[in-house]
Amino acid sequence: MSLFRRKVELPTREAALPGRSVRPFDVPARHTTLGTPLEGAVPEGYEVAVFGLGCF
């Protein structure tokens, strides 16, 4: 038996909640352990991966 009674679909752009106009929290300039920058340009030869955890 399925937990969903109807097909699950992504909402349209018009039906989705609006994005934030400000950042949700401050991010330190450097990683505490590695000392590497947490924001800014991605070094040449690297790629970006974005992960989310929890309820958005």
PDB file of N, CA, C, O and CB in Angstrom:
ATOM      1  N   MET A   1       0.838  -1.185   0.000  1.00  0.00           N
ATOM      2  CA  MET A   1       0.000   0.000   0.000  1.00  0.00           C
ATOM      3  C   MET A   1       0.881   1.246   0.000  1.00  0.00           C
ATOM      4  O   MET A   1       1.837   1.332   0.770  1.00  0.00           O
ATOM      5  CB  MET A   1      -0.952  -0.001   1.216  1.00  0.00           C
ATOM      6  N   SER A   2       0.567   2.191  -0.845  1.00  0.00           N
ATOM      7  CA  SER A   2       1.327   3.434  -0.951  1.00  0.00           C
ATOM      8  C   SER A   2       0.906   4.418   0.134  1.00  0.00           C
ATOM      9  O   SER A   2      -0.263   4.478   0.515  1.00  0.00           O
ATOM     10  CB  SER A   2       1.140   4.062  -2.338  1.00  0.00           C
ATOM     11  N   LEU A   3       1.880   5.194   0.627  1.00  0.00           N
ATOM     12  CA  LEU A   3       1.571   6.248   1.607  1.00  0.00           C
ATOM     13  C   LEU A   3       0.931   7.459   0.945  1.00  0.00           C
ATOM     14  O   LEU A   3       0.263   8.255   1.604  1.00  0.00           O
ATOM     15  CB  LEU A   3       2.839   6.676   2.345  1.00  0.00           C
ATOM     16  N   PHE A   4       1.138   7.593  -0.361  1.00  0.00           N
ATOM     17  CA  PHE A   4       0.601   8.734  -1.094  1.00  0.00           C
ATOM     18  C   PHE A   4      -0.635   8.300  -1.870  1.00  0.00           C
ATOM     19  O   PHE A   4      -0.627   7.273  -2.549  1.00  0.00           O
ATOM     20  CB  PHE A   4       1.667   9.332  -2.050  1.00  0.00           C
ATOM     21  N   ARG A   5      -1.671   9.073  -1.764  1.00  0.00           N
ATOM     22  CA  ARG A   5      -2.907   8.740  -2.464  1.00  0.00           C
ATOM     23  C   ARG A   5      -2.949   9.381  -3.855  1.00  0.00           C
ATOM     24  O   ARG A   5      -3.782   9.010  -4.682  1.00  0.00           O
ATOM     25  CB  ARG A   5      -4.118   9.190  -1.639  1.00  0.00           C
ATOM     26  N   ARG A   6      -2.062  10.334  -4.113  1.00  0.00           N
ATOM     27  CA  ARG A   6      -2.021  10.957  -5.429  1.00  0.00           C
ATOM     28  C   ARG A   6      -0.568  11.062  -5.866  1.00  0.00           C
ATOM     29  O   ARG A   6       0.346  10.968  -5.047  1.00  0.00           O
ATOM     30  CB  ARG A   6      -2.705  12.359  -5.414  1.00  0.00           C
ATOM     31  N   LYS A   7      -0.366  11.254  -7.136  1.00  0.00           N
ATOM     32  CA  LYS A   7       0.974  11.363  -7.677  1.00  0.00           C
ATOM     33  C   LYS A   7       1.677  12.592  -7.089  1.00  0.00           C
ATOM     34  O   LYS A   7       1.095  13.676  -7.046  1.00  0.00           O
ATOM     35  CB  LYS A   7       0.930  11.443  -9.218  1.00  0.00           C
ATOM     36  N   VAL A   8       2.901  12.430  -6.646  1.00  0.00           N
ATOM     37  CA  VAL A   8       3.674  13.528  -6.077  1.00  0.00           C
ATOM     38  C   VAL A   8       4.342  14.284  -7.219  1.00  0.00           C
ATOM     39  O   VAL A   8       5.026  13.686  -8.050  1.00  0.00           O
ATOM     40  CB  VAL A   8       4.734  13.007  -5.051  1.00  0.00           C
ATOM     41  N   GLU A   9       4.143  15.600  -7.260  1.00  0.00           N
ATOM     42  CA  GLU A   9       4.725  16.436  -8.309  1.00  0.00           C
ATOM     43  C   GLU A   9       5.369  17.665  -7.690  1.00  0.00           C
ATOM     44  O   GLU A   9       4.932  18.139  -6.641  1.00  0.00           O
ATOM     45  CB  GLU A   9       3.655  16.851  -9.343  1.00  0.00           C
ATOM     46  N   LEU A  10       6.398  18.176  -8.332  1.00  0.00           N
ATOM     47  CA  LEU A  10       6.993  19.428  -7.895  1.00  0.00           C
ATOM     48  C   LEU A  10       6.019  20.562  -8.158  1.00  0.00           C
ATOM     49  O   LEU A  10       5.316  20.546  -9.169  1.00  0.00           O
ATOM     50  CB  LEU A  10       8.339  19.683  -8.608  1.00  0.00           C
ATOM     51  N   PRO A  11       5.961  21.556  -7.261  1.00  0.00           N
ATOM     52  CA  PRO A  11       5.061  22.682  -7.508  1.00  0.00           C
ATOM     53  C   PRO A  11       5.562  23.533  -8.675  1.00  0.00           C
ATOM     54  O   PRO A  11       6.755  23.538  -8.979  1.00  0.00           O
ATOM     55  CB  PRO A  11       4.921  23.545  -6.241  1.00  0.00           C
ATOM     56  N   THR A  12       4.668  24.235  -9.310  1.00  0.00           N
ATOM     57  CA  THR A  12       5.064  25.166 -10.376  1.00  0.00           C
ATOM     58  C   THR A  12       5.728  26.379  -9.740  1.00  0.00           C
ATOM     59  O   THR A  12       5.615  26.584  -8.532  1.00  0.00           O
ATOM     60  CB  THR A  12       3.832  25.598 -11.246  1.00  0.00           C
ATOM     61  N   ARG A  13       6.409  27.175 -10.531  1.00  0.00           N
ATOM     62  CA  ARG A  13       7.056  28.386 -10.029  1.00  0.00           C
ATOM     63  C   ARG A  13       6.023  29.323  -9.385  1.00  0.00           C
ATOM     64  O   ARG A  13       6.305  29.966  -8.373  1.00  0.00           O
ATOM     65  CB  ARG A  13       7.802  29.112 -11.174  1.00  0.00           C
ATOM     66  N   GLU A  14       4.846  29.390  -9.971  1.00  0.00           N
ATOM     67  CA  GLU A  14       3.794  30.265  -9.448  1.00  0.00           C
ATOM     68  C   GLU A  14       3.239  29.759  -8.113  1.00  0.00           C
ATOM     69  O   GLU A  14       2.834  30.563  -7.274  1.00  0.00           O
ATOM     70  CB  GLU A  14       2.661  30.386 -10.466  1.00  0.00           C
ATOM     71  N   ALA A  15       3.214  28.445  -7.907  1.00  0.00           N
ATOM     72  CA  ALA A  15       2.648  27.867  -6.687  1.00  0.00           C
ATOM     73  C   ALA A  15       3.675  27.741  -5.555  1.00  0.00           C
ATOM     74  O   ALA A  15       3.299  27.574  -4.395  1.00  0.00           O
ATOM     75  CB  ALA A  15       2.063  26.502  -6.993  1.00  0.00           C
ATOM     76  N   ALA A  16       4.959  27.821  -5.887  1.00  0.00           N
ATOM     77  CA  ALA A  16       6.010  27.653  -4.882  1.00  0.00           C
ATOM     78  C   ALA A  16       6.107  28.879  -3.975  1.00  0.00           C
ATOM     79  O   ALA A  16       5.724  29.983  -4.361  1.00  0.00           O
ATOM     80  CB  ALA A  16       7.360  27.393  -5.560  1.00  0.00           C
ATOM     81  N   LEU A  17       6.626  28.668  -2.766  1.00  0.00           N
ATOM     82  CA  LEU A  17       6.843  29.781  -1.845  1.00  0.00           C
ATOM     83  C   LEU A  17       7.957  30.671  -2.375  1.00  0.00           C
ATOM     84  O   LEU A  17       8.863  30.178  -3.046  1.00  0.00           O
ATOM     85  CB  LEU A  17       7.184  29.267  -0.426  1.00  0.00           C
ATOM     86  N   PRO A  18       7.915  31.974  -2.090  1.00  0.00           N
ATOM     87  CA  PRO A  18       8.963  32.862  -2.577  1.00  0.00           C
ATOM     88  C   PRO A  18      10.291  32.586  -1.863  1.00  0.00           C
ATOM     89  O   PRO A  18      10.312  32.078  -0.742  1.00  0.00           O
ATOM     90  CB  PRO A  18       8.549  34.330  -2.384  1.00  0.00           C
ATOM     91  N   GLY A  19      11.385  32.925  -2.524  1.00  0.00           N
ATOM     92  CA  GLY A  19      12.705  32.758  -1.917  1.00  0.00           C
ATOM     93  C   GLY A  19      12.976  33.829  -0.871  1.00  0.00           C
ATOM     94  O   GLY A  19      12.216  34.787  -0.733  1.00  0.00           O
ATOM     95  N   ARG A  20      14.051  33.658  -0.150  1.00  0.00           N
ATOM     96  CA  ARG A  20      14.431  34.633   0.883  1.00  0.00           C
ATOM     97  C   ARG A  20      15.089  35.851   0.237  1.00  0.00           C
ATOM     98  O   ARG A  20      15.809  35.731  -0.754  1.00  0.00           O
ATOM     99  CB  ARG A  20      15.390  33.988   1.923  1.00  0.00           C
ATOM    100  N   SER A  21      14.831  37.023   0.814  1.00  0.00           N
ATOM    101  CA  SER A  21      15.474  38.233   0.311  1.00  0.00           C
ATOM    102  C   SER A  21      16.788  38.495   1.038  1.00  0.00           C
ATOM    103  O   SER A  21      17.602  39.295   0.577  1.00  0.00           O
ATOM    104  CB  SER A  21      14.539  39.437   0.460  1.00  0.00           C
ATOM    105  N   VAL A  22      17.001  37.827   2.172  1.00  0.00           N
ATOM    106  CA  VAL A  22      18.251  37.965   2.930  1.00  0.00           C
ATOM    107  C   VAL A  22      18.774  36.580   3.262  1.00  0.00           C
ATOM    108  O   VAL A  22      18.034  35.598   3.205  1.00  0.00           O
ATOM    109  CB  VAL A  22      18.041  38.802   4.232  1.00  0.00           C
ATOM    110  N   ARG A  23      20.054  36.504   3.609  1.00  0.00           N
ATOM    111  CA  ARG A  23      20.644  35.217   3.988  1.00  0.00           C
ATOM    112  C   ARG A  23      20.040  34.733   5.295  1.00  0.00           C
ATOM    113  O   ARG A  23      19.785  35.545   6.184  1.00  0.00           O
ATOM    114  CB  ARG A  23      22.179  35.330   4.115  1.00  0.00           C
ATOM    115  N   PRO A  24      19.802  33.423   5.439  1.00  0.00           N
ATOM    116  CA  PRO A  24      19.196  32.903   6.651  1.00  0.00           C
ATOM    117  C   PRO A  24      20.131  32.910   7.865  1.00  0.00           C
ATOM    118  O   PRO A  24      19.656  32.938   9.001  1.00  0.00           O
ATOM    119  CB  PRO A  24      18.720  31.515   6.402  1.00  0.00           C
ATOM    120  N   PHE A  25      21.454  32.886   7.645  1.00  0.00           N
ATOM    121  CA  PHE A  25      22.401  32.895   8.760  1.00  0.00           C
ATOM    122  C   PHE A  25      23.767  33.333   8.259  1.00  0.00           C
ATOM    123  O   PHE A  25      24.051  33.276   7.063  1.00  0.00           O
ATOM    124  CB  PHE A  25      22.486  31.501   9.430  1.00  0.00           C
ATOM    125  N   ASP A  26      24.607  33.768   9.185  1.00  0.00           N
ATOM    126  CA  ASP A  26      25.964  34.189   8.831  1.00  0.00           C
ATOM    127  C   ASP A  26      26.874  32.975   8.701  1.00  0.00           C
ATOM    128  O   ASP A  26      26.744  32.003   9.445  1.00  0.00           O
ATOM    129  CB  ASP A  26      26.524  35.169   9.883  1.00  0.00           C
ATOM    130  N   VAL A  27      27.776  33.045   7.766  1.00  0.00           N
ATOM    131  CA  VAL A  27      28.734  31.968   7.526  1.00  0.00           C
ATOM    132  C   VAL A  27      30.126  32.513   7.827  1.00  0.00           C
ATOM    133  O   VAL A  27      30.479  33.590   7.347  1.00  0.00           O
ATOM    134  CB  VAL A  27      28.639  31.424   6.049  1.00  0.00           C
ATOM    135  N   PRO A  28      30.927  31.786   8.618  1.00  0.00           N
ATOM    136  CA  PRO A  28      32.295  32.269   8.887  1.00  0.00           C
ATOM    137  C   PRO A  28      33.103  32.352   7.598  1.00  0.00           C
ATOM    138  O   PRO A  28      32.788  31.669   6.624  1.00  0.00           O
ATOM    139  CB  PRO A  28      33.010  31.345   9.897  1.00  0.00           C
ATOM    140  N   ALA A  29      34.127  33.172   7.584  1.00  0.00           N
ATOM    141  CA  ALA A  29      34.951  33.346   6.386  1.00  0.00           C
ATOM    142  C   ALA A  29      35.743  32.083   6.052  1.00  0.00           C
ATOM    143  O   ALA A  29      35.927  31.757   4.879  1.00  0.00           O
ATOM    144  CB  ALA A  29      35.908  34.522   6.573  1.00  0.00           C
ATOM    145  N   ARG A  30      36.218  31.362   7.091  1.00  0.00           N
ATOM    146  CA  ARG A  30      37.058  30.184   6.860  1.00  0.00           C
ATOM    147  C   ARG A  30      36.561  28.985   7.669  1.00  0.00           C
ATOM    148  O   ARG A  30      35.985  29.140   8.746  1.00  0.00           O
ATOM    149  CB  ARG A  30      38.520  30.491   7.220  1.00  0.00           C
ATOM    150  N   HIS A  31      36.795  27.800   7.132  1.00  0.00           N
ATOM    151  CA  HIS A  31      36.460  26.553   7.814  1.00  0.00           C
ATOM    152  C   HIS A  31      37.345  26.431   9.058  1.00  0.00           C
ATOM    153  O   HIS A  31      38.554  26.652   8.983  1.00  0.00           O
ATOM    154  CB  HIS A  31      36.647  25.316   6.862  1.00  0.00           C
ATOM    155  N   THR A  32      36.757  26.085  10.184  1.00  0.00           N
ATOM    156  CA  THR A  32      37.484  26.039  11.449  1.00  0.00           C
ATOM    157  C   THR A  32      38.644  25.052  11.421  1.00  0.00           C
ATOM    158  O   THR A  32      39.728  25.379  11.904  1.00  0.00           O
ATOM    159  CB  THR A  32      36.542  25.679  12.570  1.00  0.00           C
ATOM    160  N   THR A  33      38.454  23.878  10.882  1.00  0.00           N
ATOM    161  CA  THR A  33      39.492  22.855  10.883  1.00  0.00           C
ATOM    162  C   THR A  33      40.452  22.978   9.712  1.00  0.00           C
ATOM    163  O   THR A  33      41.668  22.920   9.890  1.00  0.00           O
ATOM    164  CB  THR A  33      38.865  21.499  10.870  1.00  0.00           C
ATOM    165  N   LEU A  34      39.909  23.145   8.528  1.00  0.00           N
ATOM    166  CA  LEU A  34      40.746  23.155   7.328  1.00  0.00           C
ATOM    167  C   LEU A  34      41.356  24.511   7.022  1.00  0.00           C
ATOM    168  O   LEU A  34      42.397  24.596   6.369  1.00  0.00           O
ATOM    169  CB  LEU A  34      39.945  22.705   6.155  1.00  0.00           C
ATOM    170  N   GLY A  35      40.705  25.583   7.496  1.00  0.00           N
ATOM    171  CA  GLY A  35      41.199  26.921   7.209  1.00  0.00           C
ATOM    172  C   GLY A  35      40.901  27.397   5.802  1.00  0.00           C
ATOM    173  O   GLY A  35      41.378  28.455   5.392  1.00  0.00           O
ATOM    174  N   THR A  36      40.125  26.637   5.061  1.00  0.00           N
ATOM    175  CA  THR A  36      39.802  27.004   3.686  1.00  0.00           C
ATOM    176  C   THR A  36      38.600  27.942   3.663  1.00  0.00           C
ATOM    177  O   THR A  36      37.760  27.884   4.560  1.00  0.00           O
ATOM    178  CB  THR A  36      39.521  25.746   2.837  1.00  0.00           C
ATOM    179  N   PRO A  37      38.503  28.812   2.648  1.00  0.00           N
ATOM    180  CA  PRO A  37      37.361  29.723   2.565  1.00  0.00           C
ATOM    181  C   PRO A  37      36.060  28.950   2.340  1.00  0.00           C
ATOM    182  O   PRO A  37      36.040  27.960   1.608  1.00  0.00           O
ATOM    183  CB  PRO A  37      37.573  30.746   1.434  1.00  0.00           C
ATOM    184  N   LEU A  38      34.979  29.405   2.969  1.00  0.00           N
ATOM    185  CA  LEU A  38      33.683  28.749   2.827  1.00  0.00           C
ATOM    186  C   LEU A  38      32.833  29.357   1.719  1.00  0.00           C
ATOM    187  O   LEU A  38      31.869  28.737   1.267  1.00  0.00           O
ATOM    188  CB  LEU A  38      32.933  28.815   4.130  1.00  0.00           C
ATOM    189  N   GLU A  39      33.174  30.542   1.284  1.00  0.00           N
ATOM    190  CA  GLU A  39      32.446  31.192   0.200  1.00  0.00           C
ATOM    191  C   GLU A  39      33.444  31.788  -0.774  1.00  0.00           C
ATOM    192  O   GLU A  39      34.627  31.935  -0.469  1.00  0.00           O
ATOM    193  CB  GLU A  39      31.486  32.282   0.740  1.00  0.00           C
ATOM    194  N   GLY A  40      32.945  32.125  -1.942  1.00  0.00           N
ATOM    195  CA  GLY A  40      33.808  32.751  -2.931  1.00  0.00           C
ATOM    196  C   GLY A  40      33.912  31.910  -4.177  1.00  0.00           C
ATOM    197  O   GLY A  40      33.133  30.978  -4.377  1.00  0.00           O
ATOM    198  N   ALA A  41      34.859  32.233  -5.000  1.00  0.00           N
ATOM    199  CA  ALA A  41      35.042  31.544  -6.272  1.00  0.00           C
ATOM    200  C   ALA A  41      35.491  30.107  -6.042  1.00  0.00           C
ATOM    201  O   ALA A  41      36.206  29.809  -5.086  1.00  0.00           O
ATOM    202  CB  ALA A  41      36.062  32.288  -7.146  1.00  0.00           C
ATOM    203  N   VAL A  42      35.061  29.235  -6.925  1.00  0.00           N
ATOM    204  CA  VAL A  42      35.468  27.831  -6.873  1.00  0.00           C
ATOM    205  C   VAL A  42      36.809  27.718  -7.585  1.00  0.00           C
ATOM    206  O   VAL A  42      36.953  28.199  -8.709  1.00  0.00           O
ATOM    207  CB  VAL A  42      34.389  26.885  -7.529  1.00  0.00           C
ATOM    208  N   PRO A  43      37.797  27.086  -6.943  1.00  0.00           N
ATOM    209  CA  PRO A  43      39.114  26.966  -7.586  1.00  0.00           C
ATOM    210  C   PRO A  43      39.032  26.241  -8.923  1.00  0.00           C
ATOM    211  O   PRO A  43      38.166  25.389  -9.124  1.00  0.00           O
ATOM    212  CB  PRO A  43      40.084  26.234  -6.665  1.00  0.00           C
ATOM    213  N   GLU A  44      39.928  26.578  -9.826  1.00  0.00           N
ATOM    214  CA  GLU A  44      39.958  25.955 -11.142  1.00  0.00           C
ATOM    215  C   GLU A  44      40.156  24.446 -11.005  1.00  0.00           C
ATOM    216  O   GLU A  44      40.986  23.994 -10.216  1.00  0.00           O
ATOM    217  CB  GLU A  44      41.074  26.570 -12.010  1.00  0.00           C
ATOM    218  N   GLY A  45      39.402  23.679 -11.766  1.00  0.00           N
ATOM    219  CA  GLY A  45      39.494  22.235 -11.714  1.00  0.00           C
ATOM    220  C   GLY A  45      38.506  21.598 -10.743  1.00  0.00           C
ATOM    221  O   GLY A  45      38.371  20.375 -10.716  1.00  0.00           O
ATOM    222  N   TYR A  46      37.811  22.414  -9.944  1.00  0.00           N
ATOM    223  CA  TYR A  46      36.822  21.906  -8.997  1.00  0.00           C
ATOM    224  C   TYR A  46      35.417  22.098  -9.550  1.00  0.00           C
ATOM    225  O   TYR A  46      35.204  22.900 -10.460  1.00  0.00           O
ATOM    226  CB  TYR A  46      36.962  22.607  -7.635  1.00  0.00           C
ATOM    227  N   GLU A  47      34.464  21.362  -8.997  1.00  0.00           N
ATOM    228  CA  GLU A  47      33.065  21.522  -9.350  1.00  0.00           C
ATOM    229  C   GLU A  47      32.277  21.788  -8.057  1.00  0.00           C
ATOM    230  O   GLU A  47      32.771  21.532  -6.959  1.00  0.00           O
ATOM    231  CB  GLU A  47      32.520  20.253 -10.106  1.00  0.00           C
ATOM    232  N   VAL A  48      31.071  22.294  -8.198  1.00  0.00           N
ATOM    233  CA  VAL A  48      30.226  22.610  -7.050  1.00  0.00           C
ATOM    234  C   VAL A  48      29.170  21.536  -6.885  1.00  0.00           C
ATOM    235  O   VAL A  48      28.531  21.134  -7.858  1.00  0.00           O
ATOM    236  CB  VAL A  48      29.569  23.996  -7.210  1.00  0.00           C
ATOM    237  N   ALA A  49      28.981  21.068  -5.653  1.00  0.00           N
ATOM    238  CA  ALA A  49      27.891  20.145  -5.314  1.00  0.00           C
ATOM    239  C   ALA A  49      27.124  20.782  -4.155  1.00  0.00           C
ATOM    240  O   ALA A  49      27.725  21.197  -3.163  1.00  0.00           O
ATOM    241  CB  ALA A  49      28.437  18.692  -4.932  1.00  0.00           C
ATOM    242  N   VAL A  50      25.801  20.857  -4.279  1.00  0.00           N
ATOM    243  CA  VAL A  50      24.967  21.456  -3.248  1.00  0.00           C
ATOM    244  C   VAL A  50      24.124  20.358  -2.616  1.00  0.00           C
ATOM    245  O   VAL A  50      23.411  19.638  -3.315  1.00  0.00           O
ATOM    246  CB  VAL A  50      24.069  22.588  -3.833  1.00  0.00           C
ATOM    247  N   PHE A  51      24.203  20.229  -1.295  1.00  0.00           N
ATOM    248  CA  PHE A  51      23.450  19.215  -0.561  1.00  0.00           C
ATOM    249  C   PHE A  51      22.509  19.892   0.400  1.00  0.00           C
ATOM    250  O   PHE A  51      22.848  20.923   0.982  1.00  0.00           O
ATOM    251  CB  PHE A  51      24.390  18.253   0.190  1.00  0.00           C
ATOM    252  N   GLY A  52      21.335  19.331   0.576  1.00  0.00           N
ATOM    253  CA  GLY A  52      20.378  19.851   1.547  1.00  0.00           C
ATOM    254  C   GLY A  52      19.958  18.741   2.484  1.00  0.00           C
ATOM    255  O   GLY A  52      19.904  17.575   2.095  1.00  0.00           O
ATOM    256  N   LEU A  53      19.663  19.104   3.714  1.00  0.00           N
ATOM    257  CA  LEU A  53      19.247  18.120   4.700  1.00  0.00           C
ATOM    258  C   LEU A  53      18.121  18.722   5.518  1.00  0.00           C
ATOM    259  O   LEU A  53      18.256  19.822   6.053  1.00  0.00           O
ATOM    260  CB  LEU A  53      20.435  17.685   5.610  1.00  0.00           C
ATOM    261  N   GLY A  54      17.048  18.031   5.615  1.00  0.00           N
ATOM    262  CA  GLY A  54      15.936  18.518   6.427  1.00  0.00           C
ATOM    263  C   GLY A  54      14.782  18.959   5.566  1.00  0.00           C
ATOM    264  O   GLY A  54      14.708  18.645   4.378  1.00  0.00           O
ATOM    265  N   CYS A  55      13.898  19.681   6.179  1.00  0.00           N
ATOM    266  CA  CYS A  55      12.674  20.130   5.511  1.00  0.00           C
ATOM    267  C   CYS A  55      12.874  21.525   4.964  1.00  0.00           C
ATOM    268  O   CYS A  55      13.149  22.461   5.715  1.00  0.00           O
ATOM    269  CB  CYS A  55      11.471  20.099   6.475  1.00  0.00           C
ATOM    270  N   PHE A  56      12.738  21.665   3.680  1.00  0.00           N
ATOM    271  CA  PHE A  56      12.876  22.975   3.058  1.00  0.00           C
ATOM    272  C   PHE A  56      11.515  23.431   2.631  1.00  0.00           C
ATOM    273  O   PHE A  56      11.376  24.521   2.076  1.00  0.00           O
ATOM    274  CB  PHE A  56      13.852  22.945   1.861  1.00  0.00           C
TER     275      PHE A  56
END
